């Protein structure tokens, strides 16, 4: 089982993209990726909304998310959110053990 959290960072005047760039350039994103239980931490940009950034954040389990929320990286992340005056919405998904029924639709 894994848990994916899609976080949408909403800003103004390019602040969400500047935030994502600073997360990458400062090493904070890499430090989060190195945390025990992190499976994916990647930013994406919606083509139809230049003021939003999507973070796909995937963790092994809830315990790994809880540990991340208590980590020093969380304080640095929260400070950057404030600095860039970002607002957020979230979606949460939990994986299930099921056969890979989509494989036949994927071109590799």
N, C-alpha and C positions, 0 to 999 in steps of 0.2 A: 504494500500500500504506500502511496505517496500523496502529498497534499500540494496542490498548486494554488497560488494566490495571484490573481491578475490585479495589479494595482494601477489605476489610472491617475496620473499626476496632471492636474489642470492648472495652468498658469496664464500669464498675460505677457505680451511683448517678448515672446521667446524664452520666458523664464523656465518653463518645463524642460525644454531641450538643453538650456544652459546648465540646469541642475544635473541632468543625466550625463552631460559631458564632464562636469566637475566630479561626479561620482566615479567615473571611469578614470579620469586623469589623476585624481588624488590618491587612487589606490583603495578607496573604501569599497568599491564594488568587488575588486579582487579579494579583499580581506573577507568579505561576506561569502564569496564563492568558496573560500578555503575553510569556512566553518564546518564543523562536523555535522553531517546531515543535509547540507545544501546540495541539491542536485542540478539546479539551474537558476541563474540570476542574469536575465538578459533584457535589455531595453529595446523597444520597437516604437516606430513613429507612424501613427495613422495617416494615411495619405489625404484624408479629407478633413483633418483637424490639426493645423500646425501648432496649436496651443496645448496639445495633450501628448503625453508620453505614456506608453504602456510598459510596465515592468512585469515580466513573467518570472515568478519567484516560486521554485518548487523545492519541497523539503521531504525528507524521508518519512517523517511522522510529526505529530503534534509536539512531542518532547523536543525535537530539534528546533521547531519554531519557537517554543517557549524559551529555550536556551539562547537563541538568537535575540529575542526580545530583551533578554537580560545582559547581552554582551555590550562591550564598550562601543562597538560599531553602531549600535542603535542610537546612542546619544549623539554621535557625530552626524548620523543620518537625519535625526530629528532637527538638529541645528541647521543643516543645509535646507531642509524643507521650509523652515521658518525664514531663512535668509532669502530664499527665492519666492516666498509667499505663495506656496503651493497648497492646493486643496486636492482631496483624494476621494476616489470611489474604489470599491473593491468587489471582486467576485472570487469565490472560493470553490475549488473542485477537489474531490477525493477520488483517487483511482480505485478501480475494482479489478480483481483477478478475473480475466475473461479471455477467451480465445481472440487472436488478432484477426478479426473479421474484415478489417479495412485493408489489409495487405494487398489484396488483389486489385485495389483501386489506385495504388500508389505506383508511380513511374519512378524507377530508380536508375 
